[in-house]
Amino acid sequence: MSQKKERHILALSGGKDSAALAVYMREKYPEIELEYVFTDSGCELPETYEYLDRIRAVLNIPLTIIKPKRDFDYWLKYFNGVLPSVQNRWCTRLLKLEPFESHIGQHKIRSYVAIRADEQRKGYISKNENVKPQYPFVEDGVTLGDVEQILLNSGLSLPRYYTWRKRSGCYFCFFQTDVEWAGLKVHHPDLFERACAYEENHSDGRVYTWRQSKQHQDPSLRALTDTGSTVHHATKKQNKLVDLLSVDQINIDMENCKNVLIK
């Protein structure tokens, strides 16, 4: 039996770093036959899909869309309405990681990860021994400022959601700040209402919220007030990407992805 060919995969997130890595790899390592994939949770922002289309057009690359077999609503019902949270990230595992692992199968894989040299994290580490992560940005010392320049030079620029949000992800991502939730209410009121409905629609009267509960504060999305001024405060200083995205802000530790969320 002939040995299976090693595959080289770059997973796009719909965000700036993975887009910049796609540009970087094409320019610096054109000899590598890369596969570009995106795992679609079904709950992405419209701007994410727009940006993926732009990446395909500007870079002239094929993009494989990976979708989970069951959607968010199915799993929410399975977990009796318990919303995902920082402590219980079942959405990441079931809508992103497992579909990706299923797609790659048992092939030998080199997975190109868009972690920068100025980030203190390793990202998701597959338990599949055939998957070998590669960190071109870390190895070559590429930082946030370099990513900004790569995107500007390529003509890709940034996803439109960076005018009010710091990172890619589902529209109801529980990592969002109050300012970002307010931004969702302004830019996508229909999605904000849908997120509210997920908090409220429980026949047994239970309450789950996307935001973390704070002392003497109502954590429900309905409790967010003064949306206009909040969004203005979030967007008034976005002349450069580095003004919006400090390293501390965007260093959400994705190593939590490798934890077993549901046993």
N, C-alpha and C positions, 0 to 999 in steps of 0.2 A: 504494500500500500504506500502511495506517495505521501510525503510529508506535506501538511497544509502550509500554505504560504502565510508568513507573518503579515498581519494587517496593521496599518497605521491609522489611528482614529483621532480626530479632533472634534470634541463635543462643543458646539456653540450653545451659549446660554441665552443669547439675545442681548447680552450686555457688552460693555466696552472692551473688557480685557480679552475675552475669547475672540471677539471680532478682530482686535489688533493682532492677536496671535495668528489668526488665519492669514492676515496680510503678511506678517513677519515670516511665517513658514514658507509662504509662496515665494517671497523675495529672496530669503537667505538659504532655503533648502529646497529648491525647485525639483531636485532629483527624487524627493520622497513622494511616493504615491499616496496621498492622504485621502481618507474618507471623512466627509463632514456630516455630522449628525446633529439633530436637535430633538430632545425628548419633550414632547408637548403634553403638559399636564391637562390641557383642556381648559385651564383657568388663567391663561396668560393675558397680559395687557394687549390691547390692539396695537400699541406702539412697538411691542416686541415682534409681532408678525410683520409689521412694516419694515422694521430694521433687518429682519432675516431676508426679506425680499430684496432689500437694498444690498445686502452682503452678496447675495447670489448674483445680482445684476452687475455690481461693480467689479467683483472678483471673477465673475464668469465661472462659478463652481457649482457642481451638483450638491444638493443637500437632501439627505435622507431624514424624513420625519418619523420619529419613533413615538408610538402612542400606547398607553396602558390598555390592557384588555378590559378593565372596568374603570369607570370614571369616579370623580370625587363624590358625587351624590350617592353612588353605590356604597362606597367605603364609609361615608358618614352614617348611612343607615346601619351598616354592619357594626359600627362602633356606638350605636344607640345615641347618635347625635353629639357625641363628644368631639368638639372641635380640636384640630391639631394645635399644638403649642410648642414653646421652646422645650418643654420637658417631654413632650410626646409627639415627635415629628413623623407621624405615620404618613402624612401626605408626601413628604420627601421620599420616604422609603418605597411606598406603593405606587406613586405616580411618576417618579423620576428614576430612582436607582434600580429597582427591580426590572422595569422595562428595558433599561439600558443594558443591564447584565444579561437579560434574555436575548437581546439583539446580538450581542457579541459572541454568545455561546461559549464553546470551548476552543475557539481559535486562539492562537498566540497573538497577543495584541500589544502594541505600543500606544499608550493613551497619552496624548499631548495636552497638558494641563496649563491653563492660563494664570497661574499664580506668579506674581511679580517678585522681583528681588527685594522690594521694600515691604513685603508682607511676612508676618511671622505665623505662618500656618502651613499645613501640608495638604489640606483638602481631603476629599473623599479617597480612601484607599480601598480598592476592591479586595475582597477575600479570595477572588479567583487568582490562583498562582500563575495563570497564563497571561495576566494583565500586568504590564510593566509601565508605571507612570514615568513620563518624561516632563521636565520642567525647563523648557528653553529660555524663558524669561529670567528665571533664577540663575541658570548657568551662565547667561550672557549679561547679567546685571541690568536688565530692563526694569525701569521704575515707572511710577505713575506719569511723570512728565514725558517719558519716552512714549508711553502708550498714547497719550494725548497727541503727540507729534505724528506718530504712525497713522492715526485715524485722520488727522487733518491732511497729511500728505497724500493719503490714498483716496481722499474724496468721500470717505464714509461718514465722517464727523461722528456725532453721538446720537443715540436713540432719543426721541423727543421726550420720553418720560424723565430724562435727567433734569428737566426744568422744574420738577417738583418732587423727585424721588431719587434716592441714592443708589439703588441697585435693581437688577432684574429680578423677576420672580412673579408668582401668582398675584393677582390683584388684591387678594385678601391676606397676603403674607403677614404673619404675626410679628415679624421683625420690624414692621413699619413703625415709625414714630408718629406722634399725634399730628405733626405737620404734614407727614406723608398721607395719613388717612384723610386729612383735610384737603390735600391736593387731589386725592381720588374723588372726593365728593364734588370738587369743582370741575375736574376734567372728565370724569366718567360717573355722573350721578346714578346712572342705571346700575353700574357695578357696585357702587357704594350701597345702594338700596339692596342689592342681592346679598352683599356681605352682612348687612343688618338683618336680613331675613334669616340667615343661617344662625344668628345669635338668638332670634326670637321664636322661631317656629318649632316649639317642642310641646307636644300634646300633653305631656305629664307635668308641665309647668316648670321644668328645670331651666336654668339659665347658664349658658356658656358664652364667653366673650373672647374676641380676638386679642384685645389689649390686656396687658397684665393689670391686675387689680392693685390700686394704690390706696393707702389709708385715707378715709374720708372723701374718696372720689368714686363716682360711678364709672366703671370701666367700659360700659356699653358704648357702641359707636354713636348711638342717638344722643349721647351726652356731650359730644364734641360741639363746641360753640365758637362763634367769631371766626368762621372759616376763612372769610376773605382776607382779614388782616393777617391771619396765621400763614396763609399761602404767600401773601405779599412779603412777609418777613423771610420766608424760605427761599424766595426766588430773586430778591432784589440785588444780590451780590454774585450772580452767576456769570460774570464776564469770562471766566476761565474755568475749565474743568477742575483744576486744583483748588479753586475757591469753594467749589461745591463739595468735593469729595476729598476729605482728609484721609490719610492712611488709617487713623483710628476709627473713623466713621465706617469705612467699608470693610474693615477686617472682621467680618462676621466669621466666627470660627467654624468652618465647614467640617472639621474633624468630627463633630457630633454626628455627622451623617453615618459614620461607620458603627455607631452604637446600635445595639439591637433595641429597637423602639417598642416592639411588641413581641413578647415571648410566647 
